[in-house]
Amino acid sequence: MKFAVTMRALLLLLAAAPALAEKSEAQSPVTKVVGMLKDLEKKLEEEAEAEKDLYDKFVCWGTGTLTEKKEAVARSTERIASLEAYVSDIDSGKLSFTSDKEKLESELADVTAQLNNITAEHAEQLKQFELNKENMESAISGLDEVITKLSDATGPTKKADGVALIGLRGGAVARRQKEELLRQGLRVSDEHLSKANRHFLRRILGGQAIGLGGEGVLATDSDSDDFKARSKGVTDSLNQVKGTIDKDLKKTVEDAEEAEKDFKMISGAKEDEKETAAAMLAKLEAEHAARAKALEDSKEEIETLSKQVAADEKLIPEVEKALEEKAAQMDQRTQYRLGEIQAVGEAISMLNSDESRDLFRDSFNFLQLGSVSSTQSKQASQALLSVYNTVKDRRLLSLNSLLHGAAGDAFDSVVAKINEMVAMLEEEEEIDLQKKTDCQNNKEKDEASKKATEREIDDLNVNLKYSADKVLEIDGEIKAKQDQIAETDAQLAKATEVRTAEAAEFEKASGDDAAAVTLLKQAAQKIQDFYDSQKSTKQPSLLQRGAARTHEEPAGAPKIFSEDYAGAGAQSSGVVGTMEMLAGNLEKEMAVAKKEEEEAAALFEDTKKELEEQKVDLSNGIDLLEKAKGDVNADKDAASGDKVSKTNSLEALLQKMKDVEPECTYYIDNFEKRSQNRQTEVNGLKQAKTILESSK
């Protein structure tokens, strides 16, 4: 290969021979040939440098592309795996979007049904209350009418005719209304008066006149003390019955008002539950829509990333193969050009050797003048100074100082210095080139790393933002459930307070009623025992009682009873009957109150159970949300740690880039100029060297 290159150089020289004849006679043909060889050497070196730049750029592109694509494939593969796991969890049912909705719909339906049942029960209770109220008010009005008529019967104006005693005056409608009130009053009286008193009352009111049966009572009957006492006893009994019914009416109204309050409280709570469930269902439906969109986007992203990964994986081996091929080609071209440069260099050495110069001097009959050394010294000095004026390298001044007074063999030391300086400049050229190449490669790698790190930090910021928003969302849901638990606790506390008060009131009322029943029965029994004891006492015979009645009182004696006292009779029976009636009413009321208490207690237990179950569901929901929040926070902490690490790496990279930027900018921006100056300097040195060597 060296022989081929040498022949190529010689052919170039032969082709240039005609031009050599036209040059200045001061320059020998050999010197000109050497100059041409050196020009060829320079051209080969420049071509080698240009090719090296092209190859370095190709390698930089290739390595950068491989790094970028491999990192992209790794990121995309990881992302695809994450998305596929997400989609798989949805497809396999690990992430359920329907069970929560069905549960909320079921809860909403249950709450709605409970609210409807409560409303229907309340309407039925209200209807029954109105009916009871109407009956009690009608009973009170009827008793008022009976008492009024009974009072009229014992007043100063009395007639034997029962119709006159009743005094039903006015139009037909008014009479019918009065008659209906009177009938209602008598029906109530019949439930509470003894048989004797019921018969007595109808006689007074003229039962036959109003179609109630019985006989009228004569006006003379109402003058007797017995009549008045009995009438008063019946009136008192009726007033007591009226008072009891009036008390029952007030109690019924109070119970209705309390029931209305309870209904409003319970129905309000159920309405709140219904609104909350509806709102949560609406929110869940919106979330389901967003999740469905996220699922679709995930599948599209998987498809896009898969295509990109396939393209990158196809490109990576292509780039690796191209780098391998270019490396082999560059090695071959470099080796070939180095051999070429070496052959040219050897040709120059051959032509510059002492033997060659002697040979060419004899062959071409070169004549050297005595003043040639001085002239060549000046020419070499001018060449060095000319270069110095361009490049300002003070080492040229040092070389130039060696030329003063030098001649003949003294030029050899100058030539040696020139060779050293040329070698030094060529070494500096290689160092500059290496620094420039390293700076460019490192800068491209650092820029690629910077962009990749910035992208990763941006992704982490997105994840952190999502995690923060998710934590806020979960906290809002937890707060809502905690508020519901607090509201449920308040409802349960209120219901417990009401139930405790009702139970205490029932126990007290039940005890009072039981004591009253016992007392009424004891009082009635006391009177009855007395009458029973009197019946068992031996009574006088009818003959004896008849004789007593036929006995005439002395003339002028004041009027006095004419027979034995037989007790209060009907009046006492009325009192005993009234007490028994009251005791019976109280026992009925106690039975009704007991049933109502049992129903209220059962309703309270059902409500309590429902509220406690609701609290358990809410607490379980909070536990799940807390777990989800913990998972999100764990992801957030991991992302924060990654962000800190990536940020530190980025800051270190930026600091490194900043530190090397001035030096690299200098070498990159000034490389061409420094290279040109250095080449100018090398050319000047070689020119001076040629001048000096031509003197020998």
URUR-V997539 format. One record per backbone hydrogen bond with DSSP energy under -0.5 kcal/mol. CO is the residue of the C=O (numbers start at 1). NH is the residue of the N-H. E is the energy in kcal/mol with one decimal. If there is no record, write none. Layout:
CO|NH|E, CO|NH|E
This chain:
1|5|-2.2, 2|6|-2.5, 3|7|-2.5, 4|8|-2.0, 5|9|-2.1, 6|10|-2.5, 7|11|-2.6, 8|12|-1.9, 9|13|-2.0, 10|14|-2.7, 11|15|-2.3, 12|16|-1.3, 14|17|-1.1, 16|20|-1.3, 17|21|-1.2, 18|22|-0.6, 19|22|-0.9, 20|23|-1.4, 24|27|-1.5, 26|28|-0.5, 28|32|-1.9, 29|33|-2.6, 30|34|-3.1, 31|35|-2.6, 32|36|-2.5, 33|37|-2.7, 34|38|-2.5, 35|39|-2.4, 36|40|-2.5, 37|41|-2.7, 38|42|-2.7, 39|43|-2.6, 40|44|-2.6, 41|45|-2.3, 42|46|-2.8, 43|47|-2.7, 44|48|-2.5, 45|49|-2.6, 46|50|-2.9, 47|51|-2.8, 48|52|-2.4, 49|53|-2.4, 50|54|-2.3, 51|55|-3.0, 52|56|-3.1, 53|57|-2.5, 54|58|-2.2, 55|59|-2.9, 56|60|-2.8, 57|61|-2.6, 58|62|-2.9, 59|63|-3.2, 60|64|-2.3, 61|65|-2.9, 62|66|-2.8, 63|67|-2.6, 64|68|-2.8, 65|69|-3.1, 66|70|-2.7, 67|71|-2.4, 68|72|-2.5, 69|73|-2.8, 70|74|-2.4, 71|75|-2.9, 72|76|-3.0, 73|77|-2.9, 74|78|-2.4, 75|79|-2.7, 76|80|-3.0, 77|81|-2.5, 78|82|-2.3, 79|83|-2.7, 80|84|-3.1, 81|85|-2.2, 82|86|-2.1, 83|87|-2.8, 84|88|-2.8, 85|89|-2.6, 86|90|-1.6, 87|91|-2.7, 88|92|-2.9, 89|93|-0.6, 89|94|-1.4, 89|95|-1.8, 90|93|-0.8, 94|96|-0.7, 98|102|-2.8, 99|103|-2.4, 100|104|-2.5, 101|105|-2.8, 102|106|-2.5, 103|107|-2.7, 104|108|-2.8, 105|109|-2.4, 106|110|-2.7, 107|111|-2.8, 108|112|-2.4, 109|113|-2.6, 110|114|-2.8, 111|115|-2.6, 112|116|-2.5, 113|117|-2.6, 114|118|-2.8, 115|119|-2.5, 116|120|-2.7, 117|121|-2.9, 118|122|-2.5, 119|123|-2.3, 120|124|-2.4, 121|125|-2.7, 122|126|-2.7, 123|127|-2.4, 124|128|-2.5, 125|129|-2.6, 126|130|-2.5, 127|131|-2.1, 128|132|-2.9, 129|133|-3.1, 130|134|-2.6, 131|135|-2.5, 132|136|-2.8, 133|137|-2.9, 134|138|-2.4, 135|139|-2.6, 136|140|-2.6, 137|141|-2.6, 138|142|-2.6, 139|143|-2.6, 140|144|-2.6, 141|145|-2.0, 142|146|-2.5, 143|147|-3.3, 144|148|-2.5, 145|149|-2.5, 146|150|-2.9, 147|151|-2.5, 148|152|-2.4, 149|153|-1.8, 150|154|-0.7, 151|154|-0.8, 152|155|-1.3, 156|158|-0.7, 161|165|-1.5, 162|166|-1.8, 163|167|-2.1, 163|168|-0.7, 167|169|-1.4, 171|175|-2.3, 172|176|-2.6, 173|177|-2.5, 174|178|-2.6, 175|179|-3.1, 176|180|-2.6, 177|181|-2.5, 178|182|-2.7, 179|183|-2.7, 180|184|-2.6, 181|185|-2.7, 182|186|-2.5, 183|187|-2.6, 184|188|-2.1, 185|189|-2.4, 186|190|-2.7, 187|191|-1.0, 188|191|-0.6, 188|192|-0.7, 189|192|-1.3, 189|193|-2.7, 194|198|-2.8, 195|199|-2.3, 196|200|-2.3, 197|201|-2.7, 198|202|-2.0, 199|203|-1.9, 200|204|-2.1, 201|205|-2.4, 202|206|-0.6, 202|207|-2.0, 203|206|-0.6, 203|217|-0.8, 206|209|-1.2, 206|210|-0.8, 207|210|-0.7, 207|212|-3.1, 207|213|-0.7, 208|211|-0.8, 218|221|-0.7, 218|222|-1.0, 220|223|-1.2, 221|224|-1.3, 224|228|-2.0, 225|229|-2.9, 226|230|-2.5, 227|231|-2.9, 228|232|-2.6, 229|233|-2.2, 230|234|-2.4, 231|235|-2.5, 232|236|-2.9, 233|237|-2.3, 234|238|-2.7, 235|239|-2.5, 236|240|-2.4, 237|241|-2.6, 238|242|-2.9, 239|243|-2.8, 240|244|-2.6, 241|245|-2.8, 242|246|-3.0, 243|247|-2.5, 244|248|-2.8, 245|249|-2.6, 246|250|-2.4, 247|251|-2.8, 248|252|-2.7, 249|253|-2.6, 250|254|-2.9, 251|255|-3.0, 252|256|-2.5, 253|257|-2.6, 254|258|-2.7, 255|259|-2.8, 256|260|-2.3, 257|261|-2.1, 258|262|-2.8, 259|263|-2.7, 260|264|-2.5, 261|265|-2.5, 262|266|-3.0, 263|267|-3.3, 264|268|-2.2, 265|269|-2.2, 266|270|-2.5, 267|271|-2.8, 268|272|-2.4, 269|273|-2.4, 270|274|-2.9, 271|275|-2.9, 272|276|-2.8, 273|277|-2.9, 274|278|-2.6, 275|279|-2.7, 276|280|-2.7, 277|281|-2.4, 278|282|-2.6, 279|283|-2.7, 280|284|-2.6, 281|285|-2.5, 282|286|-2.1, 283|287|-2.4, 284|288|-2.7, 285|289|-2.1, 286|290|-2.3, 287|291|-2.9, 288|292|-2.7, 289|293|-2.2, 290|294|-2.5, 291|295|-2.7, 292|296|-2.3, 293|297|-2.9, 294|298|-2.5, 295|299|-2.1, 296|300|-2.3, 297|301|-2.8, 298|302|-2.5, 299|303|-2.2, 300|304|-2.6, 301|305|-3.1, 302|306|-2.5, 303|307|-2.1, 304|308|-2.2, 305|309|-3.0, 306|310|-2.5, 307|311|-2.4, 308|312|-2.9, 309|313|-3.2, 310|314|-1.6, 311|315|-2.0, 312|316|-2.7, 313|317|-0.9, 314|318|-0.9, 315|319|-2.7, 316|320|-2.6, 317|321|-2.6, 318|322|-2.4, 319|323|-2.8, 320|324|-2.2, 321|325|-2.8, 322|326|-3.0, 323|327|-2.4, 324|328|-2.0, 325|329|-2.7, 326|330|-3.2, 327|331|-2.4, 328|332|-2.4, 329|333|-2.8, 330|334|-2.8, 331|335|-2.7, 332|336|-2.5, 333|337|-2.8, 334|338|-2.9, 335|339|-2.1, 336|340|-2.1, 337|341|-3.1, 338|342|-2.8, 339|343|-2.4, 340|344|-2.4, 341|345|-2.7, 342|346|-2.6, 343|347|-2.3, 344|348|-2.5, 345|349|-2.6, 346|350|-2.8, 347|351|-2.4, 348|352|-2.0, 349|353|-0.8, 350|353|-0.6, 353|357|-2.5, 354|358|-2.6, 355|359|-2.7, 356|360|-3.2, 357|361|-2.4, 358|362|-2.5, 359|363|-2.8, 360|364|-2.7, 361|365|-0.7, 361|366|-1.6, 366|368|-0.5, 367|369|-0.5, 369|372|-1.7, 371|375|-2.2, 372|376|-3.4, 373|377|-2.6, 374|378|-2.2, 375|379|-2.5, 376|380|-2.9, 377|381|-2.5, 378|382|-3.0, 379|383|-2.4, 380|384|-2.5, 381|385|-2.9, 382|386|-2.7, 383|387|-1.9, 384|388|-2.6, 385|389|-2.6, 386|390|-0.8, 387|390|-0.8, 387|391|-3.0, 388|392|-3.0, 392|394|-0.7, 393|396|-1.9, 393|397|-0.5, 394|398|-1.4, 395|399|-2.0, 396|400|-2.7, 397|401|-2.0, 398|402|-0.9, 399|402|-0.7, 399|403|-0.7, 400|403|-1.0, 400|404|-0.6, 401|404|-0.6, 403|406|-1.6, 407|410|-2.1, 408|411|-1.7, 409|412|-1.7, 409|413|-0.6, 410|413|-0.5, 410|414|-1.0, 411|415|-3.4, 412|416|-2.6, 413|417|-2.2, 414|418|-2.9, 415|419|-3.0, 416|420|-2.5, 417|421|-2.9, 418|422|-3.0, 419|423|-2.7, 420|424|-2.7, 421|425|-3.0, 422|426|-2.9, 423|427|-2.5, 424|428|-2.7, 425|429|-2.5, 426|430|-2.3, 427|431|-2.6, 428|432|-3.1, 429|433|-2.7, 430|434|-2.7, 431|435|-2.8, 432|436|-3.1, 433|437|-3.0, 434|438|-3.2, 435|439|-2.9, 436|440|-2.8, 437|441|-3.0, 438|442|-3.3, 439|443|-2.8, 440|444|-2.5, 441|445|-2.7, 442|446|-3.4, 443|447|-2.9, 444|448|-2.5, 445|449|-2.9, 446|450|-3.0, 447|451|-2.8, 448|452|-2.5, 449|453|-2.8, 450|454|-2.8, 451|455|-2.5, 452|456|-2.4, 453|457|-2.7, 454|458|-2.6, 455|459|-2.6, 456|460|-2.5, 457|461|-2.7, 458|462|-2.3, 459|463|-2.5, 460|464|-2.9, 461|465|-2.7, 462|466|-2.6, 463|467|-2.9, 464|468|-2.8, 465|469|-2.6, 466|470|-2.7, 467|471|-2.6, 468|472|-2.2, 469|473|-2.4, 470|474|-2.8, 471|475|-3.1, 472|476|-2.2, 473|477|-2.1, 474|478|-3.0, 475|479|-2.9, 476|480|-2.3, 477|481|-2.3, 478|482|-2.9, 479|483|-2.7, 480|484|-2.1, 481|485|-2.6, 482|486|-2.8, 483|487|-2.7, 484|488|-2.8, 485|489|-3.0, 486|490|-2.4, 487|491|-2.6, 488|492|-3.0, 489|493|-3.1, 490|494|-2.7, 491|495|-3.1, 492|496|-2.7, 493|497|-2.7, 494|498|-2.8, 495|499|-2.8, 496|500|-2.9, 497|501|-2.3, 498|502|-2.9, 499|503|-2.9, 500|504|-2.7, 501|505|-2.8, 502|506|-2.9, 503|507|-2.8, 504|508|-2.5, 505|509|-3.0, 506|510|-3.5, 507|511|-2.4, 508|512|-2.9, 509|513|-3.2, 510|514|-2.7, 511|515|-2.6, 512|516|-2.5, 513|517|-3.0, 514|518|-2.7, 515|519|-2.7, 516|520|-2.9, 517|521|-2.8, 518|522|-2.7, 519|523|-2.7, 520|524|-2.8, 521|525|-2.9, 522|526|-2.3, 523|527|-1.9, 524|528|-2.7, 525|529|-3.2, 526|530|-1.6, 527|531|-2.2, 528|532|-2.8, 529|533|-2.6, 530|534|-1.9, 531|535|-1.9, 532|536|-1.4, 533|537|-0.6, 534|537|-0.7, 541|545|-2.6, 542|546|-2.6, 543|547|-2.6, 544|548|-2.1, 545|549|-1.8, 546|550|-1.8, 547|551|-0.9, 554|557|-2.1, 568|571|-1.3, 569|573|-2.1, 570|574|-2.6, 571|575|-2.1, 572|576|-2.7, 573|577|-2.8, 574|578|-2.5, 575|579|-2.6, 576|580|-2.5, 577|581|-2.9, 578|582|-3.0, 579|583|-2.6, 580|584|-2.6, 581|585|-2.8, 582|586|-2.7, 583|587|-2.2, 584|588|-2.3, 585|589|-2.9, 586|590|-2.8, 587|591|-2.1, 588|592|-2.7, 589|593|-3.2, 590|594|-2.5, 591|595|-2.3, 592|596|-2.8, 593|597|-2.6, 594|598|-2.6, 595|599|-2.6, 596|600|-2.8, 597|601|-2.7, 598|602|-2.5, 599|603|-2.8, 600|604|-2.5, 601|605|-2.5, 602|606|-2.5, 603|607|-2.7, 604|608|-3.3, 605|609|-2.8, 606|610|-2.6, 607|611|-2.8, 608|612|-2.7, 609|613|-2.6, 610|614|-2.3, 611|615|-2.3, 612|616|-2.3, 613|617|-2.6, 614|618|-2.5, 615|619|-3.0, 616|620|-2.8, 617|621|-2.4, 618|622|-2.4, 619|623|-2.5, 620|624|-2.4, 621|625|-2.3, 622|626|-3.0, 623|627|-2.4, 624|628|-2.6, 625|629|-2.8, 626|630|-2.6, 627|631|-2.5, 628|632|-2.5, 629|633|-3.0, 630|634|-2.4, 631|635|-2.5, 632|636|-2.7, 633|637|-3.2, 634|638|-2.6, 635|639|-2.7, 636|640|-2.7, 637|641|-2.9, 638|642|-2.7, 639|643|-2.7, 640|644|-2.6, 641|645|-2.5, 642|646|-3.2, 643|647|-3.2, 644|648|-2.7, 645|649|-2.5, 646|650|-2.8, 647|651|-2.9, 648|652|-2.6, 649|653|-2.6, 650|654|-3.1, 651|655|-2.5, 652|656|-2.4, 653|657|-2.8, 654|658|-2.5, 655|659|-2.6, 656|660|-2.2, 657|661|-1.2, 658|662|-0.7, 660|664|-2.9, 661|665|-3.4, 662|666|-2.2, 663|667|-2.4, 664|668|-3.1, 665|669|-2.8, 666|670|-2.2, 667|671|-0.6, 670|674|-3.4, 671|675|-3.2, 672|676|-2.9, 673|677|-3.0, 674|678|-2.8, 675|679|-2.8, 676|680|-2.9, 677|681|-2.8, 678|682|-2.9, 679|683|-3.1, 680|684|-2.7, 681|685|-2.6, 682|686|-3.1, 683|687|-2.6, 684|688|-2.8, 685|689|-2.9, 686|690|-2.7, 687|691|-2.5, 688|692|-2.7, 689|693|-3.1, 690|694|-1.9, 692|695|-1.2, 693|696|-1.3
